Amino acid sequence: MLSRSCVNLLDLAVSGQDFPSPRRPMTPRLPRVVTAPNIFSDFEDPSPFDAPPPPERRIIVANQLPIQSHRDAATGDWCFEFDPDALVLQLRAGFPADVEVVYIGSLKADIELGQQEEIAQLLFEKFRCVPTFLPGEIQAGFYHGFCKNYLWPLFHYMLPLSPGRSRARFNQAQWRAYVSANKIFADKVMEVVNPDEDYVWIHDYHLMVLPTFLRKRFFRLKLGFFLHNTFPTSEIYRTLPVRDEILQGLLNCDLVGFHTFDYARHFLSCCSRMLGLDYESKRGYIGLEYYGRTVSIKILPAGIHMGQLESVMSMSETSDKVLELKRRFEGKVVLLGVDDMDMFKGIGLKFLAMEQLLEQHPELQGRVVLVQILNPARSPGSDVQEVENEMNMIANRINEAYGYPGYHPIVIVNRPVPTHEKVAYYTIAECCVVNAVRDGMNLVPYMYTVCRQGLPASDGSKSKDVVSRSMIIVSEFIGCSPSLSGAIRVNPWNIDVVSDAMSLAITMPEAEKQMRHEKHYKYVSSHDVAYWAHSFDQDLQRACKDHFLRRCWGIGFGLGFRVVALGPNFRKLSVERIVSAYKKTSSRVILLDYDGTMMPQTSIDKAPSKEVISVLSSLCSDPKNIVFIVSGRGKDSLSKWFSPCEKLGISAEHGYFTRWSRDSPWESCSIIADFEWKNIAEPVMKLYTEATDGSYIEHKESALVWHHQDADLDFGSCQAKELLDHLESVLANEPVVVKRGQHIVEVKPQGVSKGIVVQNLISTMSREGRHPDFVLCIGDDRSDEDMFESIASAVNNPSLPAMSEVFACTVGQKPSKAKYYLDDTVDVIKMLQGLASASIQPPKYTHLQVSFEGSL
């Protein structure tokens, strides 16, 4: 099982560089056999490099392989076959026919160490499966420990408030086993993956840190992840001690999929609250910006394999079983439940609702039967035994109270049930009851709907006795609930409501049952597993289409590793590069935002430090420099803070007020000062301030600003959007602009922006004969993008002298009109200190005094 990525070994020679695309044409190979002087023969086998390109591949990684295994009774040899019920096998139907699929996962069998290599080779050659043989202690800690005993209950909203197996607390050893298992999976992926061509699709919560291991190996690997489980609210998830490591693992993917919007919303909320990441929706696609990469979010519930289910329905064994069950339950109304044996399926609550139904409707006694099929528990534990004991106790009580010879209100099928027998039960059941208190997806209602559509006859046609009506009672806490618009949705904890739903399902008119069934069948048949897989695959290709157009490098250690991916023209500002340009120039302009650029946004004391004052004073003392602070803050606070910097220029309130030095007067822009609009805007802002705890209004001479940095993150953002819409509506006829910034909503006069400041500054200097040949502009907010845009316009303006060195720089790796970035305010200060140390300090200097002359 050699990796086809070995054909890219030539890339290792340039591993220290970063090329936009690895698909470079190979140089023509030299023939290997000389037959005569200067004549080369090429009769040998062609070089591997002349072979046609390999087929497209999808690497499907899941906890378990879609393989069934057993020992031959006669020989004792292992025998393997595909498991047709495995979802990861069924999704193959959604891929193009010429795509090769490779599966990576564990076997449901303990293979002796000496046989592992032989069986691995067999599985790969025959099934394209790569087994991950986990050592026993790792498997126990990984799956039965961290996954099933801790992570799975937590994701289902169960906090480990008390010790015990059913509510196990975080265990460091089990976490290490989880990480070790994910590392083993990563090594197996490395054996087979071609990182330049293959798409890797990881499934479910067992492998949530696997993306980090893979991304660390291959920066541009095409990586998708789908969570088949619930994702809890941030209040639940944030109790996880390794919450950041798991979130960062998922964010190392290109596409992350969820069954429902609720699960995706909870994930996005966790990313926002714990990692400070914002997300936005563009043309129907939700994306998270993460170190220059866009992590796409996919919301689509999984489906069932229609062809396979219909094939089972057409089997003679199924027809025979249907006839047997019809005879057995003749004259009875059958309600059906098919659930795993675990504490979240609400089986006991379902039985209690059945008991209440029989008590309140005596006419149904002897007529209604609830058949409960139990799938085996996926992991042993005391919680499973508790569920079984409670279930049996309730069932026995009901059967004793309302049953009689030949009739049991509750029938429990507690054994492995083959697929054809389940299909038969689906076919004869009048109603399917899915009562889980929390479940990721649950495809039982989908399969029930298809089975009730009708059994094909042996010749492939529909039989005359076509069953085309169905009723579904579904818990509102499971993933399939939003897609079943015709189902009776219930709160499983409310016994009265579930009992009433059962009664309604039994007594509902046949015409309405038919209508609800047709609605469900139309959705289920059109949104099958092939549709789900195809849709995810398409979105993964879309999310990865620009991989080789970006420059990538890795940062961070361990599970905190992530990849920085930037456009070819967007790079980190090098101190050496800018200092070199700085020394060669003689007329320099340095424009600096304050909050988020010179001072961290999280600082409580917003006054500049001695370090900031010192570096600004040093830069201002160089006669070749004109240094400006361009800020949205008011002029009074900026005047007070920067009074030690005698020659520092300040542009306050986004350029409404400007002065060129400490001793020069403030000049306001030439816009007519009409602030009657404040009387309209301020009451609206007060309304939102009273309704949003932690928000406040900042009054400026030229503007009003509503701040929500200290409010709840989600609520503040929601309120800011509403306030923006509200203000734009009431101020539509006023000469103002309403803009949203980082944790603010601001109203200011039209024609005032940081971009105008830059334009007027450069043009004023040019009129005074000081044509700038060096421009440095640094900012971090949306308002600073106006400065970057103005600088770009000035560079391309033929009426202005050419600028030899221009550095527009944003703070933080994010989409920007700037061509450079610095990581944070610390980097900004270090860079400015480097420029200050390169400045020439003259003994005396009279600063050039110029005026805007009303040009603003």
C-alpha positions in Angstrom: 0.0 0.0 0.0 2.5 2.6 -1.1 1.3 6.1 -1.3 0.9 7.6 -4.8 2.2 10.8 -3.4 5.7 9.3 -3.9 5.5 10.6 -7.5 5.9 14.1 -5.9 9.3 13.4 -4.4 10.8 16.0 -6.7 8.8 18.6 -4.7 11.0 17.8 -1.7 13.9 19.6 -3.4 12.0 22.9 -3.0 10.3 22.2 0.3 11.7 25.4 1.8 9.8 27.4 -0.8 6.1 27.8 -1.4 5.0 27.4 -5.0 1.4 28.1 -5.9 0.8 24.8 -7.7 2.4 21.4 -7.5 1.2 20.4 -10.9 4.4 21.4 -12.7 5.1 19.7 -16.0 7.7 17.0 -15.8 10.8 17.4 -17.9 11.1 14.9 -20.7 12.7 11.7 -19.4 15.9 10.5 -21.0 15.8 7.0 -22.7 17.6 4.4 -20.8 19.1 2.2 -23.5 21.8 3.2 -26.0 21.7 1.2 -29.2 24.2 3.1 -31.3 26.2 6.3 -31.0 23.9 9.3 -30.6 20.8 7.1 -31.2 18.6 6.2 -28.3 16.1 3.4 -28.1 12.9 3.7 -26.0 11.7 0.1 -26.2 11.6 -0.5 -22.5 8.5 -0.1 -20.3 7.4 3.5 -20.1 8.4 5.6 -17.1 5.8 6.0 -14.4 5.8 9.7 -15.3 4.4 8.8 -18.7 1.4 7.0 -17.3 -2.0 8.6 -17.5 -3.1 10.6 -14.5 -4.5 8.5 -11.6 -8.2 8.4 -11.2 -10.0 10.7 -8.8 -10.2 9.2 -5.3 -12.1 9.8 -2.2 -10.5 8.7 1.1 -13.4 7.9 3.5 -12.2 7.8 7.1 -14.5 6.5 9.9 -14.2 4.8 13.2 -15.3 1.5 11.7 -14.8 0.0 8.2 -18.0 -1.0 6.3 -16.9 -4.6 6.6 -18.5 -7.6 8.3 -16.1 -10.3 9.5 -16.4 -13.8 10.8 -14.3 -17.0 11.1 -14.9 -19.9 8.8 -16.3 -22.8 10.9 -14.3 -25.4 9.0 -11.0 -23.7 8.4 -10.9 -21.1 11.1 -9.8 -18.5 8.5 -11.2 -15.0 8.6 -13.9 -14.2 6.1 -14.9 -10.7 5.1 -17.7 -9.0 3.1 -19.1 -5.5 2.8 -21.7 -4.4 5.3 -24.6 -3.1 3.1 -26.1 -1.2 6.1 -23.0 0.9 6.7 -23.6 4.5 5.8 -20.0 5.1 4.7 -20.4 2.3 2.1 -23.8 3.6 0.9 -22.5 7.1 0.3 -20.5 5.7 -2.6 -23.7 6.1 -4.6 -23.3 9.8 -4.6 -19.8 9.8 -6.2 -19.1 9.8 -10.0 -18.8 6.3 -11.4 -15.1 6.7 -12.3 -14.1 7.8 -8.7 -12.1 5.3 -6.7 -13.1 5.1 -3.0 -10.7 4.0 -0.3 -12.0 3.3 3.2 -10.0 3.7 6.4 -11.2 2.5 9.8 -11.2 -0.2 12.4 -12.5 -3.8 12.0 -15.2 -5.2 14.2 -13.0 -8.1 15.1 -9.8 -8.8 17.1 -7.1 -9.8 14.7 -4.0 -11.5 16.0 -0.8 -9.4 15.6 0.8 -12.0 13.4 -2.2 -11.9 10.9 -2.6 -8.1 10.8 -0.3 -7.4 7.8 -1.7 -10.3 5.7 -5.3 -9.3 6.4 -4.5 -5.6 5.8 -3.2 -6.5 2.3 -6.2 -8.7 1.6 -8.7 -6.0 2.6 -7.0 -3.4 0.5 -6.7 -5.5 -2.6 -10.3 -6.9 -2.4 -12.3 -4.1 -0.7 -10.0 -1.0 -0.9 -10.2 -0.9 2.9 -7.2 0.1 5.1 -7.7 -1.3 8.6 -6.4 0.6 11.7 -5.4 -2.0 14.2 -5.6 -0.2 17.6 -3.9 -1.8 20.5 -6.3 -3.0 23.1 -5.5 -0.4 25.8 -5.8 2.4 23.3 -9.1 1.0 21.9 -10.6 0.8 25.4 -9.6 4.3 26.4 -10.4 5.8 23.0 -13.8 4.3 22.1 -15.3 2.8 25.3 -13.7 5.5 27.5 -13.4 9.0 26.0 -15.9 8.6 23.1 -18.8 6.6 24.6 -18.4 7.2 28.3 -17.5 11.0 28.3 -17.8 12.8 24.9 -21.0 11.1 23.7 -23.1 11.9 26.9 -21.7 15.4 26.9 -22.7 16.0 23.3 -26.1 14.8 24.3 -26.3 17.5 27.0 -25.5 15.3 29.9 -23.0 17.0 32.3 -20.8 14.8 34.5 -22.1 16.3 37.7 -21.7 13.1 39.7 -19.2 10.3 39.4 -20.2 7.0 38.0 -19.9 5.1 34.7 -23.0 6.7 33.2 -21.7 10.2 34.0 -18.0 9.8 33.8 -15.8 12.8 34.3 -12.9 13.9 32.1 -10.1 11.5 32.3 -6.6 12.6 31.1 -5.6 9.0 30.2 -8.7 8.5 28.1 -8.0 11.8 26.3 -4.5 10.7 25.5 -5.9 7.4 24.2 -8.3 9.4 22.0 -5.4 11.5 20.6 -3.2 8.4 20.1 -6.0 6.6 18.2 -6.5 9.7 16.0 -2.7 9.7 15.3 -2.9 6.0 14.2 -5.7 6.9 11.8 -3.6 9.8 10.5 -0.7 7.4 9.8 -2.9 5.1 7.8 -4.2 8.0 5.8 -0.6 8.9 5.0 0.0 5.5 3.6 -2.5 5.8 0.8 -3.3 9.5 0.2 -2.1 11.6 -2.7 -2.3 15.0 -1.1 -2.4 16.9 -4.5 -5.4 15.0 -5.9 -7.4 13.0 -3.3 -10.3 14.3 -1.2 -10.4 13.1 2.4 -13.8 12.9 4.1 -13.7 12.2 7.9 -16.8 11.0 9.7 -18.1 11.6 13.2 -17.0 12.6 16.7 -14.5 9.8 17.1 -12.0 11.6 14.9 -12.3 15.3 15.7 -8.6 15.9 16.1 -7.6 13.8 13.1 -7.8 16.9 10.8 -5.0 18.6 12.8 -2.6 15.6 12.3 -3.4 15.6 8.6 -3.1 19.3 8.1 0.2 19.3 9.8 1.5 16.8 7.2 0.0 18.4 4.1 -1.0 22.1 4.3 -3.2 22.0 1.1 -4.9 18.6 1.7 -8.5 18.7 0.6 -10.3 17.8 3.9 -13.9 17.5 4.8 -15.6 16.4 8.1 -19.2 15.4 8.8 -20.6 15.2 12.3 -23.2 12.5 12.6 -23.9 13.4 16.2 -25.5 16.3 18.0 -23.4 19.4 18.7 -24.3 21.0 22.1 -24.8 24.6 22.9 -21.8 26.6 23.9 -22.9 26.5 27.6 -22.5 22.7 27.5 -19.6 22.5 25.2 -17.4 25.0 27.1 -17.3 22.6 30.1 -15.1 20.3 28.0 -11.5 20.8 29.2 -10.1 20.2 25.7 -12.6 22.3 24.0 -10.1 24.5 22.1 -8.2 21.5 20.8 -11.3 19.9 19.3 -12.6 23.1 17.8 -9.2 23.8 16.2 -9.2 20.2 14.9 -12.5 20.8 13.1 -11.3 24.2 11.8 -8.4 22.5 10.2 -10.9 21.2 7.7 -12.1 22.9 4.5 -15.7 21.9 5.0 -17.5 20.9 8.2 -21.0 19.3 7.8 -23.9 19.0 10.2 -27.4 17.4 10.0 -29.3 20.5 11.2 -29.0 24.2 11.4 -29.2 24.0 15.2 -26.0 21.9 15.4 -24.2 24.2 13.0 -25.4 27.3 15.0 -24.1 25.8 18.2 -20.7 25.1 16.6 -20.4 28.6 15.2 -21.4 30.1 18.5 -18.6 28.1 20.2 -16.1 29.3 17.6 -17.2 32.9 18.2 -17.3 32.8 22.0 -14.2 30.7 22.6 -11.9 31.5 19.7 -13.2 35.0 18.8 -14.1 33.9 15.2 -16.8 35.6 13.2 -18.7 34.0 10.4 -20.8 35.3 7.5 -23.1 34.0 4.9 -22.4 34.8 1.2 -24.7 33.6 -1.5 -26.2 30.9 0.6 -22.8 29.6 2.0 -21.7 30.0 5.6 -18.0 30.5 6.1 -15.6 31.0 9.0 -12.4 33.0 8.4 -9.6 31.2 10.1 -6.0 32.4 9.6 -6.7 33.3 6.0 -8.5 30.1 5.2 -12.3 30.0 4.8 -13.8 27.0 6.6 -17.2 26.3 4.9 -20.2 25.0 6.9 -22.6 22.5 5.3 -26.1 21.9 6.7 -27.8 18.8 5.2 -29.3 15.8 6.9 -28.2 12.4 5.7 -30.5 10.1 3.8 -31.1 6.4 3.2 -30.1 4.2 0.4 -33.4 3.9 -1.6 -32.1 1.1 -4.0 -30.9 -1.1 -1.2 -34.0 -0.7 0.9 -36.3 -1.4 -2.1 -34.2 -4.5 -2.9 -34.8 -5.8 0.6 -38.5 -5.1 0.3 -38.6 -7.2 -2.9 -37.1 -10.3 -1.2 -39.3 -13.3 -0.7 -38.1 -13.5 2.9 -39.5 -10.1 3.5 -42.9 -10.9 1.9 -43.1 -14.1 4.0 -42.4 -12.2 7.1 -45.0 -9.5 6.3 -47.6 -12.2 5.9 -46.6 -13.8 9.2 -46.8 -10.5 11.1 -50.1 -9.6 9.5 -51.5 -12.9 10.8 -50.0 -12.4 14.2 -51.3 -8.8 14.7 -54.6 -9.3 12.8 -57.2 -6.8 14.0 -54.6 -4.8 15.9 -53.2 -1.3 15.3 -49.4 -1.6 15.5 -47.3 1.2 16.8 -43.6 0.6 16.1 -40.4 1.8 17.8 -36.9 0.9 16.6 -34.2 2.2 18.9 -30.7 1.5 20.1 -30.4 0.4 23.7 -29.2 3.6 25.3 -30.4 6.2 27.8 -31.2 8.9 25.2 -33.8 7.0 23.1 -36.6 7.7 25.5 -37.9 4.1 25.5 -39.2 4.3 29.1 -41.0 7.6 28.3 -42.6 6.0 25.3 -43.9 3.1 27.4 -45.4 5.5 29.9 -47.2 7.4 27.1 -48.6 4.0 26.0 -49.8 3.2 29.5 -51.6 6.6 29.6 -53.1 6.0 26.2 -54.7 2.7 27.4 -55.8 4.2 30.6 -57.5 7.3 29.0 -58.9 5.4 26.0 -60.4 2.0 27.3 -61.8 1.4 23.8 -58.2 1.0 22.5 -57.5 -1.8 25.0 -57.0 -5.0 23.1 -56.7 -3.1 19.8 -53.4 -1.3 20.1 -49.9 -2.9 20.3 -46.6 -1.1 20.7 -43.8 -3.2 19.2 -40.4 -2.1 20.4 -37.4 -3.4 18.5 -34.1 -3.0 20.4 -30.8 -2.7 18.6 -27.8 -3.9 20.7 -26.0 -1.3 22.8 -22.9 0.0 21.1 -20.9 0.1 24.3 -21.5 -1.7 27.6 -22.1 0.0 30.8 -24.3 0.3 33.9 -26.4 3.0 32.2 -27.5 0.4 29.6 -28.5 -2.0 32.3 -30.4 0.7 34.1 -32.3 1.5 30.9 -33.1 -2.1 30.3 -34.3 -2.7 33.9 -36.5 0.4 33.8 -37.9 -0.6 30.4 -38.8 -4.2 31.5 -40.3 -3.0 34.7 -42.7 -0.6 33.0 -43.5 -3.0 30.2 -44.3 -5.8 32.7 -46.5 -3.5 34.7 -48.5 -2.4 31.6 -48.8 -5.9 30.2 -50.1 -7.2 33.6 -52.6 -4.3 33.9 -54.0 -4.3 30.4 -53.0 -7.6 28.8 -54.6 -11.0 28.7 -53.9 -14.3 27.1 -53.1 -13.7 23.5 -52.7 -10.0 23.9 -49.8 -7.9 25.2 -50.0 -4.1 24.8 -46.2 -3.9 24.6 -44.1 -6.4 22.7 -40.3 -6.1 23.2 -38.0 -7.7 20.5 -34.7 -7.8 22.3 -32.5 -9.7 19.9 -30.5 -9.0 16.8 -33.2 -8.4 14.1 -32.1 -8.8 10.4 -32.9 -6.0 8.0 -35.6 -7.9 6.1 -37.5 -8.5 9.4 -37.3 -4.8 10.3 -38.7 -3.9 6.9 -41.6 -6.3 7.5 -42.4 -4.6 10.8 -42.2 -1.2 9.1 -44.6 -2.4 6.5 -47.3 -3.5 8.9 -47.0 -0.7 11.4 -49.7 2.0 11.3 -47.5 4.5 13.2 -43.8 4.9 13.9 -42.9 6.4 17.2 -39.4 8.0 17.6 -39.3 9.4 21.1 -35.6 10.1 21.7 -34.8 12.8 24.2 -31.7 13.7 22.1 -30.4 12.1 18.9 -28.1 13.2 16.1 -30.2 12.2 13.1 -32.1 8.9 13.3 -33.1 7.5 9.9 -35.8 5.2 11.2 -38.7 7.5 10.1 -37.2 7.7 6.6 -37.0 3.9 6.3 -40.5 3.5 7.7 -41.8 6.0 5.1 -40.3 4.1 2.2 -41.5 0.7 3.4 -45.1 2.1 3.7 -45.0 3.2 0.1 -45.8 -0.4 -0.9 -44.2 -3.7 -1.5 -43.2 -4.5 -5.1 -44.5 -7.8 -6.4 -42.1 -10.6 -7.5 -42.1 -9.4 -11.1 -41.1 -5.9 -10.0 -44.5 -4.3 -10.3 -46.4 -2.9 -7.3 -48.8 -5.4 -5.7 -52.5 -4.6 -5.6 -52.5 -4.2 -1.9 -50.3 -1.1 -1.9 -49.8 0.5 1.5 -49.4 4.2 0.8 -50.2 5.9 4.1 -48.2 6.3 7.3 -48.0 8.3 10.5 -44.9 9.4 12.3 -44.6 10.7 15.9 -41.2 12.3 16.2 -39.3 14.0 19.0 -38.5 17.6 18.4 -35.0 16.9 19.8 -33.7 14.7 16.9 -32.0 15.7 13.7 -34.6 14.3 11.3 -37.5 16.3 12.9 -37.1 19.5 10.8 -37.3 17.6 7.5 -40.5 15.7 8.5 -43.0 18.5 8.2 -46.0 16.1 8.2 -45.0 14.3 11.3 -46.6 14.9 14.7 -43.7 16.6 16.7 -43.7 16.0 20.4 -41.7 16.9 23.5 -40.8 13.3 24.7 -40.6 14.5 28.3 -44.3 15.4 28.2 -46.2 12.1 28.6 -49.6 13.7 28.1 -48.5 15.2 24.7 -47.0 11.9 23.5 -50.1 10.0 24.6 -52.4 12.4 22.7 -50.2 12.1 19.6 -50.6 8.3 19.7 -54.3 8.7 19.9 -54.3 11.3 17.1 -52.2 9.0 14.9 -54.7 6.1 15.4 -57.8 8.1 14.8 -56.7 10.4 12.0 -58.7 10.2 8.8 -57.1 8.0 6.1 -57.0 10.9 3.6 -54.9 13.0 5.9 -52.6 10.1 6.6 -52.2 9.7 2.8 -51.4 13.4 2.4 -48.8 13.4 5.1 -47.2 10.2 3.8 -46.9 11.6 0.3 -45.2 14.7 1.6 -42.7 12.6 3.5 -42.1 10.2 0.7 -41.4 13.0 -1.8 -38.7 14.4 0.5 -37.1 11.1 1.6 -36.9 9.7 -2.0 -35.4 12.9 -3.4 -32.9 13.4 -0.5 -31.4 10.0 -0.3 -27.9 9.1 0.7 -26.7 9.6 -2.9 -28.0 13.2 -2.8 -26.4 13.8 0.5 -23.0 12.4 -0.5 -23.1 14.2 -3.9 -24.0 17.5 -2.3 -21.2 17.3 0.3 -18.7 16.2 -2.3 -19.6 19.1 -4.6 -19.3 21.6 -1.7 -15.9 20.1 -0.7 -14.6 20.6 -4.2 -15.9 24.2 -4.2 -14.2 24.8 -0.8 -10.9 23.6 -2.0 -10.8 25.1 -5.5 -8.3 27.8 -4.7 -5.9 25.7 -2.5 -3.0 26.0 -5.0 -3.5 29.7 -5.5 -2.5 30.5 -1.9 0.7 30.6 0.0 0.6 28.4 3.1 2.7 27.8 6.2 2.1 26.2 9.5 2.1 27.8 13.0 1.5 26.5 16.5 2.4 23.3 18.3 0.7 20.1 19.1 -3.1 20.1 18.7 -3.0 23.9 18.4 -1.4 23.7 15.0 -3.0 25.6 12.2 -2.2 26.7 8.7 -1.9 30.3 7.6 -3.1 30.6 4.0 -2.8 33.9 2.2 -3.2 35.2 -1.3 -0.1 35.4 -3.5 0.1 39.2 -3.0 -0.8 39.3 0.7 2.1 38.6 3.0 3.5 39.5 6.4 5.4 42.8 6.6 9.1 42.1 7.0 10.9 44.5 9.4 14.1 44.0 7.3 12.2 44.9 4.1 10.6 48.0 5.3 13.7 49.3 7.2 15.7 48.9 4.0 13.1 50.9 2.0 12.8 53.4 4.9 16.5 54.2 4.7 16.5 54.8 1.0 13.7 57.4 1.0 13.6 61.1 2.0 9.9 62.1 2.2 8.0 59.7 4.3 4.3 59.5 5.5 3.4 57.2 8.4 -0.3 56.8 9.1 -1.4 54.8 12.2 -4.7 53.8 13.5 -4.9 53.7 17.3 -7.4 51.2 18.8 -6.5 47.7 17.7 -3.3 48.9 16.1 -1.2 50.8 18.7 -3.4 49.6 21.6 -5.0 46.1 21.9 -8.8 46.1 21.7 -9.0 44.1 25.0 -7.1 46.7 27.1 -9.1 48.4 29.8 -6.8 51.4 30.0 -6.8 52.9 26.6 -4.1 55.5 27.2 -0.9 54.9 25.3 2.0 53.3 27.1 5.4 55.0 27.6 6.7 52.6 24.9 4.2 53.9 22.3 4.9 57.6 23.2 8.7 56.9 22.9 8.6 55.3 19.5 6.2 58.0 18.1 8.4 60.7 19.4 11.5 59.1 17.8 9.7 58.9 14.4 8.4 62.4 14.6 11.9 63.8 15.3 13.2 62.7 11.9 12.8 65.7 9.5 12.0 63.3 6.7 8.9 62.0 8.4 5.3 63.2 8.8 3.6 60.9 11.3 -0.2 60.9 11.9 -2.5 59.1 14.2 -5.7 58.6 12.3 -8.4 57.5 14.7 -12.1 57.4 15.2 -11.7 58.7 18.8 -12.5 62.2 19.9 -10.0 65.0 19.7 -9.9 65.7 23.4 -8.8 62.3 24.5 -6.2 62.1 21.7 -4.9 65.5 22.5 -4.4 64.6 26.2 -2.8 61.2 25.5 -0.3 62.3 22.9 0.6 65.7 24.3 4.2 64.5 24.9 4.6 64.0 21.1 5.2 67.6 20.0 5.4 67.0 16.2 2.8 64.2 16.0 -0.2 64.9 13.7 -3.6 63.8 14.7 -6.8 63.2 12.7 -9.7 62.6 15.1 -13.2 61.4 14.6 -12.3 59.7 11.2 -10.9 63.0 9.9 -13.5 65.5 11.0 -10.8 67.2 13.1 -7.2 67.5 12.1 -4.0 69.1 13.4 -0.5 68.8 12.2 1.4 69.1 15.5 0.7 69.7 19.2 0.9 73.5 18.9 -1.1 73.9 15.7 -4.8 74.5 15.9 -7.5 72.0 15.2 -9.1 72.3 11.8 -12.5 70.9 11.0 -13.5 69.8 7.6 -15.4 72.1 5.3 -18.6 70.1 5.6 -21.5 72.2 6.8 -22.0 71.5 10.5 -25.6 70.4 10.8 -26.1 68.0 13.6 -29.9 68.0 13.9 -29.8 64.3 13.0 -28.4 63.6 16.5 -31.9 64.4 17.9 -33.2 61.5 15.8 -30.4 59.0 16.2 -29.8 59.3 19.9 -33.2 58.2 21.1 -33.0 55.1 18.9 -29.6 54.3 20.4 -30.9 54.8 23.9 -33.6 52.3 23.2 -31.1 49.6 22.2 -28.8 50.6 25.1 -31.6 50.0 27.6 -32.4 46.6 26.0 -28.8 45.4 25.7 -26.9 44.9 28.9 -23.2 46.0 28.6 -23.7 48.5 25.7 -23.3 52.3 25.9 -23.3 55.4 23.7 -20.2 57.4 23.0 -20.9 61.1 22.1 -18.5 62.8 19.7 -18.7 66.3 18.3 -19.3 65.0 14.8 -20.7 61.5 15.5 -22.6 59.1 17.7 -21.2 55.6 18.4 -23.1 52.7 20.0 -20.6 50.2 21.6 -21.5 46.6 22.4 -18.1 45.1 23.2 -19.0 44.3 26.8 -22.4 42.8 25.9 -23.2 39.2 25.2 -21.3 38.3 22.0 -24.3 36.9 20.1 -26.9 39.2 21.5 -24.8 42.3 21.0 -24.1 41.3 17.4 -27.8 40.7 16.7 -28.7 44.0 18.3 -26.1 45.8 16.3 -27.5 44.5 13.1 -31.0 45.5 14.1 -29.8 49.0 15.2 -28.0 49.4 11.9 -31.2 48.7 10.0 -33.2 50.9 12.3 -30.9 53.9 12.0 -30.6 53.6 8.2 -34.4 53.7 8.1 -35.0 56.8 10.3 -32.0 58.7 8.9 -32.6 57.9 5.2 -33.1 61.6 4.4 -30.3 63.0 6.6 -26.7 63.8 5.4 -25.1 61.0 7.4 -23.6 57.6 7.0 -24.5 54.7 9.3 -21.6 52.1 9.5 -20.9 49.0 11.5 -17.4 48.4 12.8 -15.7 46.1 15.3 -18.3 46.0 18.2 -19.7 49.4 17.2 -22.4 51.1 15.2 -21.5 54.6 14.2 -23.4 57.5 12.7 -21.3 60.3 11.2 -21.6 63.0 8.5 -21.3 62.1 4.9 -18.0 62.8 3.3 -16.0 62.1 6.4 -13.7 59.0 6.4 -10.1 58.0 6.9 -9.8 57.6 3.2 -10.5 61.3 2.7 -7.8 62.1 5.3 -5.2 60.2 3.3 -6.2 61.8 0.0 -6.0 65.3 1.3 -2.8 64.7 3.2 -0.9 63.4 0.2 -2.3 66.1 -2.1 -1.5 68.8 0.4 2.1 67.6 0.7 2.4 67.5 -3.0 1.3 71.1 -3.3 3.8 72.1 -0.7 6.6 70.4 -2.8 7.1 67.4 -0.5 6.2 64.5 -2.8 6.1 61.4 -0.5 8.2 58.6 -1.8 7.5 56.3 1.3 4.0 55.7 2.7 3.3 53.4 5.6 -0.3 52.9 6.7 -1.4 50.5 9.4 -4.9 49.8 10.7 -7.1 46.9 11.8 -10.8 47.9 11.4 -13.2 48.3 8.6 -12.8 52.1 8.7 -9.1 51.6 8.0 -9.9 49.8 4.7 -10.8 53.3 3.4 -7.2 54.3 4.0 -5.8 51.3 2.2 -8.2 52.0 -0.8 -7.1 55.7 -0.9 -3.5 54.8 -0.9 -4.0 52.4 -3.8 -5.8 55.1 -5.7 -3.0 57.6 -5.0 -0.4 55.1 -6.3 -2.3 54.7 -9.5 -3.1 58.4 -9.9 -1.1 59.7 -13.0 -1.5 63.3 -11.8 0.6 62.6 -8.6 4.3 61.8 -8.5 5.1 58.1 -8.3 5.6 56.6 -4.8 8.5 54.2 -4.8 7.7 52.5 -1.5 4.1 51.9 -0.3 3.2 49.7 2.6 -0.5 49.3 3.4 -0.7 46.9 6.3 -3.6 45.4 8.3 -3.3 43.9 11.8 -4.3 40.3 11.8 -4.5 37.7 9.0 -7.8 38.5 7.4 -9.2 39.5 4.0 -8.1 43.1 3.4 -7.4 45.7 0.7 -3.9 46.0 2.2 -1.1 43.9 0.7 0.7 43.3 4.0 -0.3 42.2 7.5 1.2 42.1 11.0 0.0 39.6 13.6 -0.9 41.9 16.5 -0.1 45.2 18.2 3.1 43.8 19.6 4.4 43.3 16.0 3.3 46.8 15.1 5.3 48.3 18.0 8.4 46.2 17.1 8.2 47.3 13.5 7.9 51.0 14.4 10.8 50.6 16.8 12.9 49.2 13.9 12.1 52.3 11.9 12.8 54.6 14.7 16.2 53.1 15.3 17.0 53.7 11.6 16.0 57.4 11.7 18.7 60.1 11.5 18.5 62.3 14.6 19.4 65.9 13.6 20.6 68.3 16.3 17.9 70.9 15.4 14.9 70.9 13.2 12.0 73.1 12.6 9.0 71.0 11.6 7.3 71.9 8.3 4.0 73.6 9.0 1.4 73.0 6.4 -2.3 73.5 6.4 -5.2 71.6 4.9 -6.6 75.0 3.8 -10.1 73.8 4.0 -9.4 71.0 1.5 -11.1 68.4 3.6 
